[in-house]
Amino acid sequence: MSTRDNCWLTKKIKNPHYQTYFLAGDSPLEKTIETEFSALFAAARKVEKKSDAALIFNIVANETLGQEGFDISKTAEIVTVSATTPQGLLYGFYHTTCSLR
């Protein structure tokens, strides 16, 4: 019997540190990140400047990541998800939120 929660998006993450995020794009996949971020973090809000965000989603030029790859870096205050495409950002978002649970 599996203990995996297949409805993880219905569960709110109670981590007050990740209530602000920066996401510059507006592709359909980036809109999905916005929608799902709000579903997971009840008090989440998108900010206009990276310097105001606890979680940053960045499109970067990095051939080693490929089309769907992502890189996650952490400091004491900020988590940055970097990818070359919106698909990579979405996968990085899923990976990051799963690790915050």
MIDOSE-1310 file (N, C-alpha, C; in nm, 2 decimals, decimal comma, always signed):
residues 101
mstr	+0,08/-0,12/+0,00/+0,00/+0,00/+0,00/+0,09/+0,12/+0,00; +0,06/+0,22/-0,09/+0,14/+0,34/-0,10/+0,10/+0,44/+0,00; +0,19/+0,52/+0,05/+0,16/+0,62/+0,14/+0,18/+0,76/+0,07; +0,20/+0,76/-0,05/+0,21/+0,88/-0,13/+0,08/+0,96/-0,13
dncw	+0,09/+1,09/-0,11/-0,03/+1,17/-0,12/-0,05/+1,22/-0,26; -0,15/+1,16/-0,33/-0,17/+1,20/-0,47/-0,24/+1,33/-0,49; -0,29/+1,39/-0,38/-0,36/+1,52/-0,39/-0,28/+1,62/-0,31; -0,15/+1,63/-0,33/-0,06/+1,71/-0,26/-0,10/+1,86/-0,28
ltkk	-0,15/+1,90/-0,39/-0,18/+2,04/-0,41/-0,30/+2,09/-0,32; -0,38/+2,00/-0,27/-0,49/+2,04/-0,18/-0,44/+2,07/-0,04; -0,31/+2,03/-0,01/-0,26/+2,05/+0,12/-0,18/+2,19/+0,13; -0,21/+2,27/+0,22/-0,14/+2,40/+0,24/-0,01/+2,37/+0,31
iknp	+0,10/+2,44/+0,26/+0,23/+2,44/+0,32/+0,23/+2,55/+0,43; +0,26/+2,51/+0,55/+0,27/+2,61/+0,66/+0,41/+2,65/+0,68; +0,47/+2,72/+0,59/+0,61/+2,77/+0,60/+0,60/+2,92/+0,58; +0,60/+3,00/+0,68/+0,58/+3,14/+0,66/+0,69/+3,21/+0,58
hyqt	+0,81/+3,14/+0,57/+0,92/+3,21/+0,50/+0,89/+3,22/+0,35; +0,82/+3,13/+0,29/+0,79/+3,13/+0,15/+0,66/+3,18/+0,11; +0,64/+3,30/+0,15/+0,51/+3,37/+0,12/+0,52/+3,47/+0,01; +0,64/+3,50/-0,03/+0,66/+3,59/-0,15/+0,74/+3,52/-0,25
yfla	+0,71/+3,55/-0,38/+0,78/+3,49/-0,49/+0,79/+3,59/-0,60; +0,89/+3,57/-0,68/+0,92/+3,65/-0,80/+0,91/+3,56/-0,93; +0,83/+3,60/-1,02/+0,82/+3,52/-1,15/+0,80/+3,62/-1,26; +0,89/+3,64/-1,35/+0,88/+3,75/-1,45/+0,80/+3,72/-1,57
gdsp	+0,79/+3,59/-1,61/+0,72/+3,55/-1,73/+0,57/+3,54/-1,72; +0,51/+3,52/-1,83/+0,36/+3,51/-1,83/+0,32/+3,40/-1,93; +0,40/+3,30/-1,95/+0,36/+3,19/-2,04/+0,26/+3,11/-1,97; +0,19/+3,02/-2,04/+0,09/+2,93/-1,97/+0,15/+2,85/-1,86
lekt	+0,27/+2,80/-1,87/+0,33/+2,72/-1,76/+0,37/+2,81/-1,64; +0,41/+2,93/-1,67/+0,44/+3,02/-1,56/+0,31/+3,06/-1,49; +0,20/+3,08/-1,56/+0,07/+3,10/-1,50/+0,03/+2,98/-1,41; +0,06/+2,86/-1,45/+0,04/+2,74/-1,37/+0,11/+2,75/-1,24
iete	+0,24/+2,79/-1,25/+0,32/+2,81/-1,12/+0,25/+2,91/-1,03; +0,20/+3,02/-1,08/+0,13/+3,12/-1,00/+0,01/+3,06/-0,94; -0,07/+2,99/-1,01/-0,20/+2,93/-0,96/-0,17/+2,83/-0,85; -0,07/+2,74/-0,88/-0,04/+2,64/-0,78/+0,03/+2,69/-0,66
fsal	+0,11/+2,79/-0,68/+0,18/+2,85/-0,56/+0,07/+2,91/-0,47; -0,03/+2,98/-0,52/-0,14/+3,03/-0,44/-0,22/+2,92/-0,38; -0,23/+2,80/-0,44/-0,31/+2,69/-0,38/-0,23/+2,63/-0,27; -0,10/+2,63/-0,27/-0,02/+2,57/-0,17/+0,01/+2,67/-0,05
faaa	+0,02/+2,79/-0,08/+0,06/+2,89/+0,02/-0,06/+2,99/+0,03; -0,14/+2,98/+0,13/-0,26/+3,06/+0,14/-0,23/+3,21/+0,14; -0,13/+3,26/+0,20/-0,10/+3,40/+0,20/+0,01/+3,44/+0,10; +0,03/+3,36/-0,01/+0,13/+3,39/-0,11/+0,10/+3,51/-0,19
rkve	+0,20/+3,58/-0,22/+0,18/+3,70/-0,31/+0,30/+3,71/-0,40; +0,28/+3,75/-0,52/+0,38/+3,77/-0,62/+0,43/+3,91/-0,60; +0,57/+3,93/-0,60/+0,63/+4,06/-0,59/+0,69/+4,10/-0,72; +0,71/+4,23/-0,73/+0,76/+4,29/-0,86/+0,92/+4,29/-0,87
kksd	+0,98/+4,28/-0,75/+1,13/+4,29/-0,75/+1,19/+4,16/-0,69; +1,29/+4,11/-0,75/+1,36/+3,99/-0,69/+1,40/+4,01/-0,55; +1,45/+4,13/-0,52/+1,50/+4,16/-0,38/+1,39/+4,15/-0,28; +1,26/+4,15/-0,31/+1,15/+4,14/-0,22/+1,10/+3,99/-0,20
aali	+1,16/+3,90/-0,28/+1,11/+3,76/-0,28/+1,19/+3,66/-0,20; +1,12/+3,57/-0,14/+1,18/+3,46/-0,07/+1,21/+3,34/-0,16; +1,13/+3,33/-0,27/+1,14/+3,23/-0,37/+1,14/+3,30/-0,51; +1,25/+3,27/-0,58/+1,27/+3,34/-0,71/+1,27/+3,23/-0,82
fniv	+1,19/+3,26/-0,93/+1,19/+3,17/-1,05/+1,26/+3,25/-1,16; +1,37/+3,20/-1,21/+1,46/+3,26/-1,31/+1,47/+3,19/-1,44; +1,45/+3,25/-1,55/+1,49/+3,19/-1,68/+1,63/+3,23/-1,71; +1,72/+3,14/-1,73/+1,86/+3,16/-1,76/+1,91/+3,10/-1,88
anet	+2,02/+3,14/-1,93/+2,09/+3,08/-2,05/+2,19/+2,98/-1,99; +2,16/+2,85/-1,99/+2,25/+2,75/-1,94/+2,22/+2,62/-2,02; +2,30/+2,60/-2,12/+2,28/+2,48/-2,21/+2,28/+2,35/-2,13; +2,35/+2,34/-2,02/+2,37/+2,21/-1,95/+2,23/+2,17/-1,88
lgqe	+2,14/+2,26/-1,87/+2,01/+2,23/-1,81/+1,92/+2,17/-1,91; +1,94/+2,19/-2,03/+1,85/+2,13/-2,13/+1,71/+2,20/-2,13; +1,61/+2,14/-2,20/+1,48/+2,20/-2,21/+1,39/+2,19/-2,08; +1,42/+2,08/-2,00/+1,33/+2,06/-1,88/+1,41/+2,05/-1,75
gfdi	+1,54/+2,08/-1,76/+1,62/+2,07/-1,64/+1,60/+2,20/-1,56; +1,65/+2,19/-1,43/+1,64/+2,31/-1,35/+1,75/+2,30/-1,24; +1,78/+2,41/-1,18/+1,88/+2,42/-1,08/+1,82/+2,49/-0,96; +1,84/+2,44/-0,84/+1,79/+2,51/-0,72/+1,90/+2,55/-0,63
skta	+1,91/+2,67/-0,60/+2,01/+2,72/-0,50/+1,94/+2,78/-0,38; +2,01/+2,77/-0,27/+1,95/+2,82/-0,14/+2,06/+2,91/-0,07; +2,01/+3,01/-0,01/+2,08/+3,09/+0,09/+2,00/+3,08/+0,22; +2,04/+3,15/+0,32/+1,96/+3,15/+0,44/+1,83/+3,21/+0,42
eivt	+1,81/+3,30/+0,33/+1,69/+3,38/+0,31/+1,61/+3,35/+0,18; +1,68/+3,30/+0,08/+1,62/+3,29/-0,06/+1,65/+3,16/-0,12; +1,54/+3,11/-0,19/+1,55/+2,99/-0,27/+1,53/+3,04/-0,42; +1,63/+3,00/-0,50/+1,62/+3,04/-0,65/+1,61/+2,91/-0,73
vsat	+1,50/+2,91/-0,81/+1,48/+2,80/-0,91/+1,52/+2,86/-1,05; +1,62/+2,81/-1,11/+1,66/+2,86/-1,24/+1,64/+2,75/-1,35; +1,60/+2,79/-1,47/+1,58/+2,70/-1,58/+1,59/+2,77/-1,71; +1,61/+2,70/-1,82/+1,62/+2,76/-1,95/+1,48/+2,78/-2,01
tpqg	+1,38/+2,71/-1,96/+1,25/+2,72/-2,02/+1,14/+2,72/-1,91; +1,02/+2,76/-1,94/+0,91/+2,75/-1,84/+0,89/+2,61/-1,80; +0,91/+2,51/-1,88/+0,89/+2,37/-1,84/+0,99/+2,34/-1,73; +1,11/+2,38/-1,74/+1,21/+2,36/-1,63/+1,17/+2,43/-1,51
llyg	+1,12/+2,55/-1,52/+1,07/+2,62/-1,40/+0,96/+2,55/-1,33; +0,87/+2,49/-1,41/+0,75/+2,42/-1,35/+0,81/+2,29/-1,27; +0,90/+2,22/-1,34/+0,95/+2,10/-1,27/+1,03/+2,14/-1,14; +1,10/+2,25/-1,15/+1,17/+2,30/-1,03/+1,08/+2,35/-0,92
fyht	+0,97/+2,41/-0,96/+0,86/+2,44/-0,87/+0,81/+2,32/-0,79; +0,78/+2,22/-0,87/+0,73/+2,09/-0,80/+0,83/+2,03/-0,71; +0,95/+2,03/-0,75/+1,06/+1,97/-0,67/+1,08/+2,06/-0,54; +1,08/+2,19/-0,56/+1,10/+2,28/-0,44/+0,98/+2,26/-0,34
tcsl	+0,86/+2,27/-0,39/+0,75/+2,26/-0,30/+0,74/+2,12/-0,23; +0,77/+2,02/-0,30/+0,78/+1,89/-0,23/+0,88/+1,88/-0,12; +0,99/+1,95/-0,14/+1,09/+1,95/-0,03/+1,06/+2,04/+0,08; +0,96/+2,13/+0,07/+0,92/+2,22/+0,18/+0,82/+2,16/+0,27
r	+0,76/+2,05/+0,23/+0,65/+1,98/+0,30/+0,70/+1,92/+0,43
